[in-house]
Amino acid sequence: MANKEKKDAQENKLFQTIISHAKEYGFVFPSSEIYDGLQAVYDYGQNGVQLKNNLKQVWWKAMTQLNENIVGIDAAIFMHPTVWKASGHVDGFNDPMIDNKDSKKRYRVDHLIERHAEKMIAEGKKTEAEVLLQKMDDLLAKEDFKTLYELIVSEKIACEISSTVNWTEVRQFNLMFSTEIGSVSDESNKIYLRPETAQGIFVNFLNVQKTGRMKIPFGIAQIGKAFRNEIVARQFIFRMREFEQMEMQYFVRPGEEMITYNDWKEKRMKFLQAIGLPAQKLRFHNHTKLAHYANAALDIEYEFPFGFKELEGIHSRTDFDLKNHQEYSKTKQIYFDEEVQDKEKQRYIPYVVETSIGADRLFLAILCNAYTETEGVDAKGETKTRIFLKLHPAIAPIKVAVFPLVRNSGLPEKAREVFEMLRYDFDAMYEERGAIGKNYTRMDMIGTPFCITVDHQTLEDQTVTIRYRDTTEQERVLISDLPKIIGEAVSLRKVWEKLG
């Protein structure tokens, strides 16, 4: 028990350090911070937005550029309200919640019970914990909220703030944000902020298939904002009310979905490793309880400082979505497959395999993995901790920084010349203030893989010093060789080659 508490404390300390680093170096800020912020809403700073955009670009190209049969769309956030009726979100996008009367804190029932079970396991009561979780699963499946409430009380599951068992009844809470469209506020004009991006793809299935002359199998990719009124939002940007999804829906012949499902789960695991996440921190987690629309589902989990958590989902969604949209819209979602010989099977509603990853969760995984502390000896012979972000060069916010050694003798002008040569091909930064050592340190903190120093020798032989972030090694190179050195390191070609 003591070892586990010590390990949890260390992991929590590391996570808090990463959160502080993200704010101090312009990656993530609390939203509306000057007004005391808004819970579970965050803004991306100057370095954060660049890193996130780079991740989105890599994902987008991996989907649409490397696959001849995958195209992209950008569907609207606002959609006809019946879309969400057809998808099941109006009636079924609910979480059972419970409030503590003393602390006024609201909990998702399953999260409350699961955390209690984790404590039981830590105390050596694994069998009792498994029985408790099984009871919870059975009651949730039957939506027996009265007995769920009784289970929480009988197990003496207390609020983490008030430490009391003074609970309200369990009740359903819909996670969709709603608003009104038009000038009159009434029920007929009620619409929703989309809780997922997938439905924008499904309702455009025929538009894309016909205008793109797409043949099954083919995919449609999309990156976009989604909104969920999460009551239990925590762990920094891991779970937010406004977030960004990167999804691809792959349309296949009925009966071929499992081959495609297994194919995409391996492709997605390769992708995550190709952009820098280590294999030992990634794992598959198969779903034992499937959503109503799925016949197979798994998560790729990453080991965050707070444990293994879902990073990406791969789901075989059957024909549920297209079939429901056909029923509610009265518009046939039929594909005519000329390559199928059996005429009775030529017309069908395609099955769908989905890959879905949160851009924010991927950002957090990359940031946590990149945060590095090493011990070294400085020029004075003293032990010093060096901190840097070990980001893959292709996704680093700034690829190269250029510094003049001093602010006179024509060095700033020459450094500017080098900067201007590089900035059109690479995300570059120029800095002439401060000591070179401090500039190196700041670039380490934001993950810049290359630093270029222009000195007096540069004026004589057109060479500069290039410093490599990960090793801190420095070498003398020709200015004319810089584009090749940097270009080869930041090229996405190496990422694509790892994907096969």
C-alpha positions as CSV (number, residue, x, y, z in Angstrom):
1,M,0.0,0.0,0.0
2,A,2.8,2.4,0.9
3,N,4.7,1.7,-2.3
4,K,1.5,2.3,-4.4
5,E,0.8,5.6,-2.6
6,K,4.5,6.7,-3.2
7,K,4.2,5.7,-6.9
8,D,0.9,7.6,-7.2
9,A,2.4,10.7,-5.5
10,Q,5.4,10.6,-7.9
11,E,3.2,10.3,-11.0
12,N,0.9,13.1,-9.8
13,K,4.0,15.3,-9.2
14,L,5.3,14.6,-12.7
15,F,1.9,15.4,-14.2
16,Q,1.6,18.7,-12.3
17,T,5.1,19.5,-13.5
18,I,4.1,18.9,-17.1
19,I,1.0,21.0,-16.7
20,S,3.1,23.9,-15.3
21,H,5.6,23.5,-18.1
22,A,2.8,23.6,-20.7
23,K,1.7,27.0,-19.3
24,E,5.1,28.5,-18.7
25,Y,6.3,27.8,-22.3
26,G,3.2,28.8,-24.2
27,F,1.6,25.4,-24.9
28,V,-1.7,25.4,-23.0
29,F,-3.4,28.1,-20.9
30,P,-6.5,27.9,-18.7
31,S,-9.3,29.6,-20.7
32,S,-10.4,33.0,-19.5
33,E,-7.8,32.9,-16.8
34,I,-8.0,36.6,-15.9
35,Y,-11.6,35.8,-14.9
36,D,-10.6,32.8,-12.8
37,G,-10.9,30.4,-15.8
38,L,-13.7,28.1,-16.9
39,Q,-13.6,24.5,-15.7
40,A,-12.5,21.9,-18.3
41,V,-11.9,24.5,-21.0
42,Y,-8.4,25.4,-22.2
43,D,-6.7,27.6,-24.8
44,Y,-3.6,26.6,-26.9
45,G,-0.8,29.1,-26.7
46,Q,1.7,30.0,-29.5
47,N,3.7,26.8,-29.2
48,G,0.8,24.6,-28.4
49,V,-1.3,25.6,-31.4
50,Q,1.8,24.9,-33.7
51,L,2.4,21.5,-32.1
52,K,-1.3,20.6,-32.4
53,N,-1.6,21.8,-36.0
54,N,1.5,19.7,-36.8
55,L,-0.1,16.6,-35.3
56,K,-3.3,17.3,-37.2
57,Q,-1.4,17.7,-40.5
58,V,0.5,14.5,-40.0
59,W,-2.7,12.6,-39.2
60,W,-4.5,14.2,-42.2
61,K,-1.8,13.3,-44.6
62,A,-1.4,9.8,-43.3
63,M,-5.1,9.3,-44.0
64,T,-5.7,11.2,-47.2
65,Q,-2.3,11.4,-48.9
66,L,-1.1,7.9,-48.2
67,N,-4.5,6.2,-49.0
68,E,-5.8,6.6,-52.5
69,N,-9.3,5.7,-51.4
70,I,-9.7,8.0,-48.5
71,V,-10.8,11.6,-48.9
72,G,-11.6,14.4,-46.4
73,I,-14.5,16.7,-45.6
74,D,-15.3,19.5,-43.1
75,A,-18.9,19.2,-42.0
76,A,-20.7,21.9,-40.1
77,I,-20.9,21.9,-36.3
78,F,-24.6,22.7,-36.4
79,M,-26.7,20.0,-37.9
80,H,-30.5,19.2,-38.3
81,P,-31.7,18.1,-34.8
82,T,-33.1,14.9,-36.3
83,V,-29.6,13.8,-37.0
84,W,-29.1,13.3,-33.3
85,K,-32.4,11.5,-33.0
86,A,-31.3,9.0,-35.7
87,S,-27.9,8.6,-34.1
88,G,-29.4,7.8,-30.7
89,H,-27.8,10.7,-28.9
90,V,-31.1,12.4,-28.0
91,D,-32.4,9.4,-26.2
92,G,-29.3,7.5,-25.3
93,F,-26.3,10.0,-24.8
94,N,-26.7,10.0,-21.0
95,D,-24.6,9.3,-18.0
96,P,-26.0,8.3,-14.6
97,M,-25.0,10.9,-12.1
98,I,-25.2,11.3,-8.3
99,D,-24.6,14.4,-6.1
100,N,-23.2,14.6,-2.6
101,K,-25.5,16.8,-0.6
102,D,-22.8,18.1,1.7
103,S,-20.0,19.0,-0.9
104,K,-22.5,19.7,-3.7
105,K,-20.1,17.8,-6.0
106,R,-21.5,15.7,-8.8
107,Y,-20.1,12.3,-9.9
108,R,-20.6,9.9,-12.7
109,V,-21.8,6.8,-10.9
110,D,-19.5,4.4,-12.7
111,H,-16.5,6.5,-12.0
112,L,-17.4,6.8,-8.3
113,I,-17.8,3.0,-7.9
114,E,-14.7,2.2,-10.0
115,R,-12.5,4.5,-7.9
116,H,-13.8,2.7,-4.8
117,A,-13.0,-0.6,-6.3
118,E,-9.5,0.5,-7.1
119,K,-9.0,1.3,-3.4
120,M,-10.4,-2.1,-2.4
121,I,-7.9,-3.8,-4.8
122,A,-5.0,-1.7,-3.2
123,E,-6.2,-3.0,0.2
124,G,-6.0,-6.6,-1.0
125,K,-9.7,-7.1,-1.6
126,K,-9.6,-7.9,-5.3
127,T,-12.4,-10.5,-5.2
128,E,-14.8,-8.2,-3.4
129,A,-13.9,-5.4,-5.9
130,E,-14.7,-7.6,-8.9
131,V,-18.0,-8.6,-7.3
132,L,-18.8,-4.9,-6.8
133,L,-18.0,-4.0,-10.4
134,Q,-20.0,-6.9,-11.7
135,K,-23.0,-5.7,-9.7
136,M,-22.5,-2.2,-11.1
137,D,-22.4,-3.4,-14.7
138,D,-25.6,-5.5,-14.2
139,L,-27.5,-2.5,-12.7
140,L,-26.3,-0.1,-15.3
141,A,-27.3,-2.5,-18.1
142,K,-30.8,-2.7,-16.5
143,E,-30.8,1.1,-15.7
144,D,-31.8,0.1,-12.2
145,F,-30.8,3.5,-10.6
146,K,-32.7,2.9,-7.4
147,T,-30.6,-0.2,-6.6
148,L,-27.4,1.6,-7.8
149,Y,-28.1,4.2,-5.2
150,E,-28.6,1.6,-2.5
151,L,-25.4,-0.2,-3.6
152,I,-23.4,3.1,-3.1
153,V,-24.8,3.7,0.3
154,S,-24.5,0.0,1.5
155,E,-20.8,0.0,0.4
156,K,-20.2,3.2,2.3
157,I,-18.8,4.9,-0.8
158,A,-17.9,8.4,0.4
159,C,-17.5,11.7,-1.4
160,E,-13.8,12.5,-1.8
161,I,-14.4,16.1,-0.6
162,S,-16.9,15.8,2.3
163,S,-16.1,12.2,3.2
164,T,-19.8,11.6,3.7
165,V,-22.3,9.2,2.3
166,N,-25.1,11.8,2.1
167,W,-26.1,11.2,-1.6
168,T,-29.0,12.3,-3.8
169,E,-30.8,9.8,-6.0
170,V,-29.1,8.6,-9.2
171,R,-30.5,10.2,-12.3
172,Q,-29.6,10.4,-16.0
173,F,-27.9,13.5,-17.4
174,N,-27.7,14.2,-21.1
175,L,-24.2,15.3,-22.2
176,M,-25.2,17.4,-25.3
177,F,-25.1,21.2,-25.3
178,S,-28.3,22.7,-26.8
179,T,-29.1,26.1,-28.2
180,E,-31.8,27.7,-30.3
181,I,-31.5,28.7,-34.0
182,G,-33.5,31.6,-35.4
183,S,-35.1,34.6,-33.8
184,V,-37.8,32.7,-31.8
185,S,-36.9,30.6,-28.8
186,D,-39.1,27.5,-28.7
187,E,-38.8,23.8,-28.8
188,S,-39.1,23.5,-32.6
189,N,-35.9,25.6,-33.1
190,K,-33.8,23.7,-30.6
191,I,-30.5,22.4,-32.1
192,Y,-27.4,20.8,-30.6
193,L,-23.6,21.4,-30.6
194,R,-22.4,18.1,-32.1
195,P,-21.1,15.7,-29.4
196,E,-19.1,13.8,-32.1
197,T,-17.9,14.5,-35.7
198,A,-18.8,11.1,-37.1
199,Q,-22.4,12.0,-38.0
200,G,-21.3,14.7,-40.3
201,I,-19.5,12.0,-42.3
202,F,-22.5,9.7,-42.4
203,V,-25.0,12.2,-43.6
204,N,-22.6,13.1,-46.4
205,F,-21.9,9.5,-47.4
206,L,-23.8,9.7,-50.7
207,N,-22.6,13.2,-51.5
208,V,-18.9,12.1,-51.3
209,Q,-19.5,8.8,-52.9
210,K,-21.2,10.2,-56.0
211,T,-19.2,13.4,-56.5
212,G,-15.9,11.6,-55.9
213,R,-16.9,8.5,-57.8
214,M,-15.7,6.4,-54.9
215,K,-15.9,2.6,-54.9
216,I,-16.3,0.4,-51.9
217,P,-14.1,0.1,-49.9
218,F,-13.4,3.8,-49.3
219,G,-13.0,6.2,-46.4
220,I,-14.0,9.7,-45.4
221,A,-11.8,11.6,-42.9
222,Q,-12.6,14.7,-40.8
223,I,-11.0,16.9,-38.2
224,G,-13.3,19.0,-36.2
225,K,-14.6,20.3,-32.9
226,A,-17.1,18.4,-30.7
227,F,-18.8,19.4,-27.5
228,R,-19.9,17.4,-24.4
229,N,-21.2,18.7,-21.1
230,E,-18.8,16.5,-19.1
231,I,-19.7,16.7,-15.4
232,V,-16.6,14.9,-14.3
233,A,-14.0,16.7,-16.3
234,R,-10.4,16.3,-15.0
235,Q,-6.8,15.5,-15.8
236,F,-6.0,18.7,-17.6
237,I,-6.8,18.5,-21.4
238,F,-7.5,14.7,-21.3
239,R,-11.3,15.3,-20.8
240,M,-12.7,18.6,-21.8
241,R,-16.1,20.1,-22.7
242,E,-14.8,21.5,-26.0
243,F,-12.4,19.2,-27.8
244,E,-11.2,18.2,-31.3
245,Q,-11.6,14.8,-32.9
246,M,-9.8,13.2,-35.8
247,E,-12.0,10.5,-37.3
248,M,-12.1,8.3,-40.3
249,Q,-15.1,6.3,-41.3
250,Y,-14.2,3.4,-43.7
251,F,-17.1,2.0,-45.7
252,V,-16.9,-1.8,-46.6
253,R,-19.0,-4.6,-47.9
254,P,-21.1,-6.4,-45.3
255,G,-19.2,-9.4,-44.1
256,E,-15.7,-7.9,-44.7
257,E,-15.8,-5.5,-41.7
258,M,-13.7,-7.7,-39.4
259,I,-10.8,-8.1,-41.9
260,T,-10.8,-4.3,-42.2
261,Y,-11.2,-3.8,-38.5
262,N,-8.1,-5.9,-37.7
263,D,-6.2,-4.2,-40.5
264,W,-6.9,-0.7,-39.2
265,K,-6.1,-1.4,-35.6
266,E,-2.6,-2.5,-36.7
267,K,-2.2,0.6,-38.9
268,R,-3.2,2.9,-36.2
269,M,-0.8,1.4,-33.7
270,K,2.0,1.8,-36.2
271,F,1.1,5.4,-36.8
272,L,1.3,6.3,-33.1
273,Q,4.7,4.7,-32.8
274,A,5.9,6.4,-36.0
275,I,5.3,9.9,-34.6
276,G,7.3,9.1,-31.4
277,L,5.2,7.2,-28.9
278,P,7.1,4.1,-27.6
279,A,5.6,0.7,-28.1
280,Q,5.9,-0.2,-24.4
281,K,3.6,2.7,-23.4
282,L,0.9,1.6,-25.9
283,R,-1.5,-1.3,-25.6
284,F,-4.8,-2.6,-27.1
285,H,-7.8,-2.9,-24.8
286,N,-10.7,-4.9,-26.2
287,H,-14.2,-3.8,-25.2
288,T,-16.1,-6.5,-23.4
289,K,-19.3,-4.4,-23.4
290,L,-20.1,-3.1,-26.9
291,A,-22.0,0.0,-27.8
292,H,-25.4,-0.6,-29.4
293,Y,-24.0,0.2,-32.9
294,A,-20.9,-2.0,-32.7
295,N,-20.0,-5.7,-33.3
296,A,-16.4,-5.2,-32.3
297,A,-14.5,-2.4,-30.5
298,L,-11.1,-1.7,-28.9
299,D,-9.1,1.2,-27.6
300,I,-5.4,1.9,-28.1
301,E,-4.4,3.1,-24.6
302,Y,-1.3,5.2,-23.7
303,E,0.4,5.1,-20.4
304,F,-0.1,8.7,-19.1
305,P,1.4,9.7,-15.8
306,F,-2.0,8.9,-14.3
307,G,-2.1,5.4,-15.8
308,F,-3.2,3.7,-19.1
309,K,-6.1,5.6,-20.6
310,E,-7.9,5.6,-24.0
311,L,-6.1,7.5,-26.7
312,E,-7.8,6.1,-29.9
313,G,-10.8,4.0,-30.6
314,I,-11.3,1.5,-33.4
315,H,-14.9,0.4,-33.9
316,S,-16.8,-1.8,-36.3
317,R,-20.0,0.1,-36.4
318,T,-22.0,-2.3,-38.7
319,D,-24.6,-0.5,-40.8
320,F,-26.3,1.1,-37.8
321,D,-25.6,4.7,-38.7
322,L,-26.5,4.7,-42.4
323,K,-29.5,2.5,-41.8
324,N,-30.9,4.8,-39.1
325,H,-30.3,7.9,-41.2
326,Q,-32.1,6.2,-44.1
327,E,-35.1,5.5,-41.8
328,Y,-35.3,9.0,-40.3
329,S,-34.5,11.0,-43.5
330,K,-36.5,8.8,-45.9
331,T,-33.4,9.0,-48.2
332,K,-31.9,5.7,-49.3
333,Q,-28.3,5.1,-48.3
334,I,-27.8,2.3,-50.8
335,Y,-24.6,1.6,-52.6
336,F,-24.7,-0.2,-56.0
337,D,-21.7,-2.5,-56.2
338,E,-21.0,-3.4,-59.8
339,E,-18.1,-5.6,-58.8
340,V,-20.3,-8.1,-56.9
341,Q,-21.4,-10.9,-59.2
342,D,-24.6,-11.9,-57.3
343,K,-27.2,-9.4,-58.4
344,E,-29.2,-9.9,-55.2
345,K,-26.2,-8.6,-53.2
346,Q,-25.2,-5.7,-55.5
347,R,-27.3,-3.2,-53.6
348,Y,-26.6,-2.8,-49.9
349,I,-26.1,-0.4,-47.1
350,P,-22.3,-0.5,-46.4
351,Y,-20.8,-1.5,-43.1
352,V,-18.4,1.0,-41.4
353,V,-15.1,0.7,-39.5
354,E,-14.2,3.8,-37.6
355,T,-10.9,5.1,-36.3
356,S,-11.3,8.0,-33.9
357,I,-8.6,9.8,-31.9
358,G,-8.8,13.0,-29.9
359,A,-6.4,15.7,-31.1
360,D,-6.1,17.0,-27.6
361,R,-5.4,13.6,-26.1
362,L,-2.8,12.9,-28.7
363,F,-1.2,16.3,-27.9
364,L,-1.2,15.4,-24.2
365,A,0.4,12.0,-24.9
366,I,3.1,13.5,-27.1
367,L,3.8,16.2,-24.5
368,C,4.0,13.7,-21.6
369,N,6.2,11.4,-23.6
370,A,8.5,14.3,-24.8
371,Y,9.1,15.8,-21.3
372,T,12.6,14.7,-20.4
373,E,14.8,15.4,-17.4
374,T,18.5,14.3,-17.5
375,E,21.3,14.8,-15.0
376,G,24.6,16.3,-16.3
377,V,27.7,18.3,-15.3
378,D,28.0,21.9,-16.2
379,A,31.1,23.9,-17.1
380,K,31.8,24.5,-13.5
381,G,31.7,20.8,-12.7
382,E,28.5,21.0,-10.8
383,T,25.6,18.5,-11.3
384,K,22.7,20.0,-13.1
385,T,19.3,18.9,-14.2
386,R,18.6,19.5,-17.9
387,I,15.0,19.7,-19.1
388,F,13.9,19.4,-22.7
389,L,11.1,18.2,-24.9
390,K,12.2,15.3,-27.0
391,L,9.7,15.8,-29.8
392,H,9.9,14.1,-33.1
393,P,11.5,16.8,-35.4
394,A,8.6,16.6,-37.9
395,I,6.1,17.8,-35.3
396,A,8.2,20.2,-33.2
397,P,6.6,23.7,-33.1
398,I,9.8,25.4,-34.1
399,K,12.3,23.4,-36.2
400,V,15.3,25.7,-36.1
401,A,16.3,28.8,-34.1
402,V,19.0,31.2,-35.3
403,F,21.2,33.3,-33.0
404,P,24.1,35.8,-33.5
405,L,26.8,35.3,-31.0
406,V,26.9,39.0,-30.2
407,R,24.8,42.0,-31.3
408,N,27.5,43.8,-33.2
409,S,30.3,43.3,-35.8
410,G,27.8,42.5,-38.5
411,L,26.7,39.2,-36.8
412,P,23.0,40.1,-36.4
413,E,22.8,41.0,-40.1
414,K,24.4,37.7,-41.1
415,A,22.2,35.8,-38.7
416,R,19.2,37.5,-40.3
417,E,20.4,36.4,-43.7
418,V,20.6,32.7,-42.5
419,F,17.1,33.0,-40.9
420,E,15.6,34.4,-44.1
421,M,17.1,31.5,-46.1
422,L,15.5,28.9,-43.7
423,R,12.1,30.5,-42.8
424,Y,10.4,29.8,-46.1
425,D,10.9,26.0,-45.8
426,F,10.9,25.5,-42.0
427,D,9.2,26.9,-38.9
428,A,12.1,29.1,-37.7
429,M,12.8,31.6,-35.0
430,Y,15.3,34.4,-34.8
431,E,16.6,35.7,-31.4
432,E,19.4,38.1,-30.7
433,R,18.7,39.0,-27.1
434,G,20.2,37.1,-24.2
435,A,23.2,34.8,-23.8
436,I,23.6,31.9,-26.2
437,G,23.4,29.4,-23.3
438,K,20.0,30.7,-22.1
439,N,18.7,30.8,-25.7
440,Y,19.7,27.1,-26.0
441,T,17.8,26.3,-22.8
442,R,14.7,28.1,-23.9
443,M,14.7,26.2,-27.2
444,D,15.1,23.0,-25.3
445,M,12.0,23.8,-23.3
446,I,9.8,24.0,-26.4
447,G,11.4,21.1,-28.2
448,T,13.3,22.9,-31.0
449,P,15.6,20.2,-32.6
450,F,18.2,22.6,-34.1
451,C,19.9,25.8,-33.0
452,I,22.2,27.7,-35.3
453,T,24.8,30.2,-34.0
454,V,26.4,32.8,-36.2
455,D,29.8,33.9,-35.0
456,H,32.9,35.8,-36.3
457,Q,34.1,32.7,-38.2
458,T,30.9,32.7,-40.2
459,L,31.9,36.0,-41.8
460,E,35.2,34.4,-42.9
461,D,34.2,30.9,-44.2
462,Q,30.3,30.8,-44.4
463,T,30.1,28.2,-41.7
464,V,27.9,28.2,-38.6
465,T,27.6,26.1,-35.4
466,I,24.6,23.7,-35.4
467,R,23.5,22.3,-32.0
468,Y,21.4,19.2,-31.7
469,R,18.8,19.2,-29.0
470,D,18.8,15.6,-27.9
471,T,22.6,15.2,-27.5
472,T,23.6,18.9,-27.1
473,E,26.4,18.1,-29.5
474,Q,27.6,20.9,-31.7
475,E,29.3,20.8,-35.1
476,R,30.5,23.2,-37.7
477,V,28.7,23.1,-41.0
478,L,28.4,25.2,-44.2
479,I,25.4,27.5,-44.4
480,S,24.6,26.0,-47.7
481,D,24.2,22.6,-46.1
482,L,21.6,23.7,-43.5
483,P,18.5,23.1,-45.7
484,K,19.6,19.5,-46.4
485,I,20.5,18.7,-42.8
486,I,17.3,20.1,-41.3
487,G,15.1,19.0,-44.2
488,E,16.1,15.3,-43.9
489,A,15.4,15.4,-40.1
490,V,12.0,17.0,-40.2
491,S,10.8,15.3,-43.4
492,L,7.6,13.2,-43.0
493,R,9.0,10.6,-45.4
494,K,10.6,8.7,-42.5
495,V,7.3,8.7,-40.7
496,W,5.5,7.4,-43.9
497,E,8.2,4.7,-44.4
498,K,7.5,3.4,-40.8
499,L,3.9,3.0,-41.8
500,G,4.8,0.7,-44.7
